[in-house]
Amino acid sequence: EKAKQLLELTKEETDAVHKLPVRPKKPGQSCFYTFFTLRGIRVDRVEPGLVVCTLKVPPRLTDRSGKLASGAIANLVDEIGCAVIYDKDLPEPVSVDMSISYMSSADVDDELEIVSKLLGQKGRYSGTSVVIKNKRNGEIVAEGRHSL
């Protein structure tokens, strides 16, 4: 009960949230969240079952210590893992499961290589692997498995 009270919004907070303009996203339309997190990614190579990208770590995706935030890494695994199976003629894939191993860190302005590979597909169910590597020192920042 105490936790519930702690998490409840005040009337002023509730009113402020209700005033926010939230518009439904149309299919194929980018949203603010996607723009915020993926802005700056350069797509270097696309082949069937493979997407290779580069991202210079921007300050907006870092945590308090100035390192690439774990949530930003998870988002990259989600978005780039999805990109490898994207088909404009099919509905957007939905994540079913994702696991990420965080292995090292990346600083602001470090250049990352993000490689997404299709591991397998059965019908509309797909498995992908995403490896995020720091180009400066060659270390793997994170490795993720993503099923959609």
Steps between C-alpha positions, in 0.01 A plus 500: 500500500787737584663435160168567327465834679856593411437436129162673477489829311361816653201666332734767357731233356207311350360819344842585352527155339149525355592832334785345301416476128532134407419419141468144369793393283418405144665190348846586367505833684792573730425599859697734728645208697641332190635831369661578837670163539596419141600843372862486389511133405668440165399188310819362346384172349174317438475147364235233545536396865763765583499867601820685598481848651728757662408733785710768665380501864312828560469660847121452494541120521737495799444439871615716793856372469523596131486141372258367239187422704384140533153606385647650183683172437177306548326733256774447240466123535123535457502740205796363303394141575163586351655675199663179377158341441307812397272461200304804385219276373443331838380635836777631724653214702430479872765402755430172678819458700832677538811419701808719521848440639668827596875444465673841505416868472522776243567870556353806331638531145616136485410352165304175518449233240160332529457171314162330484466152352199283436552174690194322367139534399194278518194661350477849649711405807860617470813489713771763467839570654634852555863571591603851602875552477713802593713588196751694715619205707341201325305395812151357476272737691197271491357199328129442470264229383163615381196300394213662316 
